[in-house]
Amino acid sequence: MILEELLQNVIIKKTIGGIEIEISGIQFDSRKVEEGCIFVAIRGIASDGHQYIPVAIEKGAVAVICEEIPSEINPKVSYLKVENSSDALGKMSSAWYGYPSMKMILVGVTGTNGKTTIATLLYQLFRQLGHKSGLLSTVCNYVNDLAVEATHTTPDALALNELLSQMVEDGCEYAFMEVSSHAVDQHRIAGLEFDGGIFTNITRDHIDYHLTFENYLKAKKQFFDTLSANTFALTNADDKNGLVMLQNTKAKKYTYSLQTMADFKTRILEHSFEGMLLDMNDREVNVSFIGRFNASNLSAVFGAAVLLGQDELEVLRIISLLHSVSGRFETLHAPADYTAIVDYAHTPDALNNVIGTINQILQGNGRLISVVGCGGNRDKGKRPMMAREAVNGSWKAILTSDNPRFEEPQDILNDMLAGLDVVEKAKSLTIVDRREAIRTACALAQAGDVVLVAGKGHENYQIIQGVKHHFDDKEVVRECFLGFIPLLKR
């Protein structure tokens, strides 16, 4: 492709050299640069791509996108100064792959909790409605039935447009995508044309990156601020910041709710560990999902499908056939007649929702044993909050490792314990090894009890000292089903 064609939507502040040159590829990692590439110098958290401009040129880059022109200029290379290199990368990536987001109906889902569930269920719903569809999610990406491993909630701009391009080539009419706050802040979605946006909720998360809750909120809101007038914005009216998301959007505004008047109103009529009976816009539907948060997620799915022109009754029929997403309130039944629930809850609010749902269903007829940890090298402020949520809602809380990354697991647990008083500590156990923690929880469980294993959900690894080790909560739980006899009797 000719460089000039790549730059159609990019505002160039200064140019040194020609732009009518042929480009063989785009790279923002100097290690991947090949002859004829354009190198995009991005200022990252850990490193600054501007430092690697000489390396990229040495490896064959014929053009450079940068925020600052280097002091030493190679006469054989074109230099283009822009306001934000990440934004330019997004727009160039879209152009390189032929603007794939314009050739499908693309819907983005953002918020703290529920993104994966809503995006995945919309993908499954539209597949069952007979539409070729794609999914970009934390758990896995799909091009129709082809699974593509997910490495980030939202991939980098190049990978993202490549996946969207594959969807177009495979005939996809729709694509449903999780949009993380990091992706918005880092301009990974720059250049994409969305047809709709869904807001789930917002609670404390990623403060290690955004530094303040206000910055986190602004990143979420920015996604809706950029939606055009011919799109829709569907927000959760039950979240106190739900309507904030709509303040500056040009999109058509819609709401969903369990508690108040909304365009898409859902009520829980009955619930158990097997599922719920819901009233959705005055029509009853049985679903295999559990909990208020899932009723809210399904309300968003229903609303989005209707806004995308699907028949209400057919949508509800298929919703009744859908099943929970991997690691999201995933229920496993033990031969010893207790229930284990594996859930991705890794924020205080998400943990509170899951624990509250379990206790609401138990109604005092069983005990809740929770296994909870916190990730290393992430927001330390939520650690004591997570411990309090686990202890206050459980008969016994077992504090353990999550992904310690480069931190000492015991240091993380000490931060969690710092949030507990003497009485609360008496209701908890501290077991550094996650496998042993899960085994202990299952060994304590009696008939009618519930074991909650929270924090990792679908993840099948643990990161210890920066190294990934295979670890799957569900596998460990099933091992416990086969090999352990309860320790305590009532």
N, C-alpha and C positions, 0 to 999 in steps of 0.2 A: 504494500500500500504506500502511496505517496504521503509524505509527512504532512503536507498541507491539508489533505483530506482528514487526517487524524485529528487535526487541530480546529475543526469547524466550530466546536462549541467551547473551546478553551480561549480565555482572554489572555493574550500575551502582552506583557509589560515592556519587554525589550528582546530584540532578536540580534544575534551575532551569527552570520552565515545564512545559507539558503534554506528554504523550507520545501523546495520542489525536488526533494531527494527521496529515493526509495528506501523504505524501512522494512526489515525482515522480521521484526518482532518487537515487543515491548517488555522491558524488565525493570523491576525496582530492586532486585537483588543482584549486586555486581557479580556474584559468583556464577550466575546463570546467563550472563551476557554472552552473546555470540556475535559473529561478524554481521554488521548491518543493522544491529539493534538500536533502539532509542532507549537510553537509560534515564529513569525518573528518580531523582534524588529526593528521598523523603526523610523528614526529620521525625524519627521514632522516639519511643520512650527510652530504649537502651542505647541506641546509636543514631548517628546523623548520616544519612546517605550522601551528603555533600562530601564527606571525607573519602568516599569511594569512587568519586568521579574519575580520577586518574586511572584507577584499576579498571573501571568499565571501559574507558577509552582504549586502554592497552589491550583489552580483550576483543575490541572490534566495534565498540559503540560509535555510531556516526552522528548521533545527536544526543543532546542532554536537556532534560527539563529540570529546572532548579529554581529555588527561591532567592538564590544569591549567585551571581556570575563569578566563577573562580578568578583568582588573580592571574593565573597562567592560562592562556588561551591556546588551544591547538587549532591551527588554521584549517585543518581538514575536517573539523567537527563543528556542527551547528549548536549554538547555545540559545535556549529560550527561557527567559525569566518569567515566572508566574507568581501570583499571590500565594497560592497553596498547591504544592506539588501533589498531595493526596487527592485533592479535588480534580486536578488535571488528569491524574492517572485513571480515576473513575470514568471520566468523560471520554478519554482516549480508548480505554478498554471497551467501552460500549461501542464506539465507532469501529474499532478493530474487528469486533465480532458481528458487525452488521446491525447494531441496535436491536438485540434480541428481545429486550423488554417491551418494545413497541409492537412486537408481532404476537404477543400473548396478552391475556388478562392477568396482571400481576398484582397480588394482594399481600401487603406486609402486615405482620403482627408484632406489636411491641408492648412492653410492660415488664414488670419484675417477675411475676409468676403467671403461668398459663400459656406462654407463647408456644411452647412445643406442642402441647395438647391441642390447642386451637388450630395451628397450622397443619398438624398431622391429620386431625379429624376432617378438616376441610379437604385435604388431599384425598383421603379415603372416601369421603362422601362424594366428591366429584368423579372419582374413578368408578364408583358404584352407580352413579347417574349416567355413566357411559361416556364421560369426557376424558380425553387424553390429558393427563395432568402431571405436573412436577412438584417436588417438595424440596425446600432448603431449610434444614432444621438442625438442632443440636445433636439429635440422636443419629440421623442418617439422612442423606440427600437421595432423592429418587427422580429418575427420568422415566416416567411411566412406571414399569415394573423393575427397571434396572436400578439396583442399589449402588450408591457411590458414598464411600466412607466420609463422614463429617469430621473435620479437625477443629473447626471454630463454629460458634453460634452463627455468625455471618462470615463467609470466606472473604479473602482479599478481593479487590475489584477485578483483577484479571481472572482469578479462579471463578468468581461469581458470574461474570459475563460468559466465560467458557461453558459453565454448567447451563446457563440460560440458553446459550446457543445450541447446545446438545438437545435441550428440550424442544426448541423450535424445529431442529432437524428431524426429531422423532415425532413431530406432529402435535405437540402439546398445545392445547387451547388455553389452559390455565396453569399458573404457578403460584404456590403459597409459600411464604418466606418469613422466617423469624428475623426481626430487625432488632439487633442489640444496640444498647446505648453506645458501646464502643464503635460499632459500625457507623453510626450517625456521626459521632464526634470525629472519627478518623476518615470520614468521607468515602467509606467503602461503597456506599450506595449512590454516590454521585453519578449522574448520567443515566440513572434508571428511571423509567416511566411507570409509576404505580397507578393502578386503577382503583385502589382502595386501601384504607388503613384501618387496623383494629387496635384499640387500646384495652389492655386487660386490667391492670392495677399498678400501683407503684408504692413500694416500701423500701426501707433501707437496704441497699446492695451496692457493690462496686465502689464504696467510698474510698477504697485504697487507690482507685484510678481517678474518680471525679473530684475527690477531696471533700466536697460538700453535697448534701442532699439536693440543694438548689441547682447545682451544676448537673446532677444526675437527672433531675426533673426537666431542665432545659433541653438536655440531649434528647429525651423522649419526645418532648413537645416539638422540637425542631423538625422531626419527621412529618408531623401533621401540618406544620407551617408551610412546608414545601409542596403539599398536595395541590393539584390544580382544580379548577372549578368543575370539571367534568368527571370528578372522582367522588368516592364516598369516604366519610370518616365515621366509624362506628365506635362509640366509647362506652365504658362501664359507668353508668350513672350512680352505682353504689360506692364507687371510690371517690373520696373527697377531692381528688385531683382529676377526676374523669372529665368534667366539663372544662377544666383549665386547658386540656389538650385541644379543645375546639375553638379557643378564643380567637386565634388569628388564622385559622385555616380557611382556604377558599372552597374546600370540598363541601359537598352536601352532608349535613350533620344528622346523625342518628344515634340513638341510645339503646342500651339493653340493661335489664335490671332484675333483681330478685326482690327488691324492697320498695321500689317507688314506681310511679307511672313512667312508662318508656315505650319506645316504638316496638321493642321486643321484650315482653314481660314473661318471666318464668316463675312458677311457684313449686315448691316441693310438697307433694301430697303425702307420700310415704317413702321411707328409706330403711335399708338394712345393709348387711355386708354383701348382699347379692345384687343390689342395685337400688334404683329409685323409680317412683311414679311421679312424673312431672306434669304440670299444666303449662303448656307453652302457647301463648297467645290464644287462650281459651280452648286448647285441644290437649287431651291427655295422651301421654306417651310413656311407655315403660323403657327404661334404659339400664344398661349394665354398669353404669358409673356410680360412684359413691361420693357424697359430700357436697356441701353448699358451693365450694369453689368449682367443682365439676359441673354443677347445675349452671353456674355462671358461665363457665367455658362453653357449655352446650348452647346456652342462650346466644353467645357471640357467634358460634358456628351457624346456628339457625338463622340469625339475622343477616350474616354475611351472604349465606347461600340465597336467601330471598332477595337481597339487594343486587345479587348477580343474576337475577331473573329466573331462578329455579322455582318450581311449583311447591307451595308450602306443604301440602299433604305428602308429596313424594319425599321431600326433605325429611319430614318427621318420621316417615316409614323407615328410611335408611338410618336415621339417627338411632332408632330403636335396635338396629342390628350392629352398631359400631361397638368396639371394645376399647378398653383403656390403652394408652400409649405405654410402651415399655418403661418401667421404672417410675411411673406416675400412679401412685396409689394402687400399685399392683398387688393383688391379693393372692396368697398361697395358703392352702388349707393343710394342716398337719394331721397325720394319722392319729396323733394323740388328742385330736379335737380342739386344738387352739388355732388361731389365725395369725399368720405373719403378713405384714404389709411392708413392701419396699417402696420408698418414695424419695424423690429428688429434693425434697424440702431442705434448703440450705440457707434460708434467711429466717429471722425470728418470726416474721408474719406468716410465712409458708408453714413453718413448724407449728405455730399456733393453730392455723387452719386445719392441718392434718390431725393433730391431737384432739382438737375440739370436735371434729367430725367423728373420730373413733369413740370418744366418750359419750357423745350424743346418741350413738347407736347402741353402745354397751348399756347405758342407763344404769350403771352400778352393778350389772350382772356378770361382770368379769373384770379382770385387772389389766391395766396397760403397762407393758414393760418397753421402755424406749431406749434405742441405741442411737446415740447422737455424737457427732464430731464436728470440727470446724477445720477449714482448709488453712494450710500454712501460707505465709507470704501474701496474705490477703487482709481485709478489714479486721483489725483486732478488736475494734469497738463492739462488734456484734457477738463476740465469744461469750461474755457473761450473760448477755441477753438470751442466747441460744440455750445456755445451761439452765437458766431460770424457767424458760418455756418448757423444757423437757421435764424438769423436776416437778414443777407445779401442776403439770397435767398428767403425771404418771404415778403409778404405784411404786415403780422403781425406774430410775434413769441410769443408764450405763453410759458414761462419758468415755469416748474412745478416739482413735485416729480417723481422719478423713483422708485428704491428700496432704500430708505434712510438707511436701515439696522440699524446701531447703531448711526448714525449721526443725528443731527438736520436738517430737510429739509431746513429750512431757511438759515442755514450755507452753504449748498450746492448751493443754489440759489445765495447767495452772491458771492460765488466763480465764478459762471457763469457770473453774472453781472459785475464782475471786468474786464472782457474782452471786455466790450462795452463802446464806447464813448457816449457823450450826444445825438448825432443824432441817434445812434443805439438804445440807451435805449428808445428813443421816439417811436421806431417801435416795442417795446416789451411790454408784460404784464407779471407780476409775480403773479402766483396763486399757492399756496402751495398744495392745495388739487387737486389731479390729475383728479378726477371725475369732479370737477367744471371747471378745465382747459379745459377738452374735451367738456363739455357742452357749455362753452363760445365760443370755436372755432366753434362749430356747429351752435350756435346762430348767430355768425357773418357772416357765409357763405351764399352767394347768389347763384342763378342759374349760373352754369358755373364755380364756384369756386372749389378749392380742399382743403380739410382739411387733413393734414398729422399728424398722431399720431405715433411718433417715440420712439424707445428705448426698448420696451418690447415685441412687436410682439406676439409670440405664448404663452408667459407666462400668466398664469391665477391667479397670486398672486402679492401682494406687501409685501415686508419685512420691517416692521416698528418696531424699537427697538428689532430686532432679532426675531420677531413673524411674521409668514406668515398669511396674510389676503387674502381672495378671492378677486381678481380684474382682470377683463378681458377687455382690451381696446375695443375689438370688441363688447362685450355686452353693454358697455357704449355708444358706437357710435350708436348702434341699438336703445337703449333707447332714444337717442337724436332724431333719425329719427322720432320716434313716438310722442315725447312730446314737441318739441321745434319749435317756429316760429322765423325766422331770425329777428334780432334786427335792422339792418341797411338796408337802400335802397340806390341804386346807385344814 
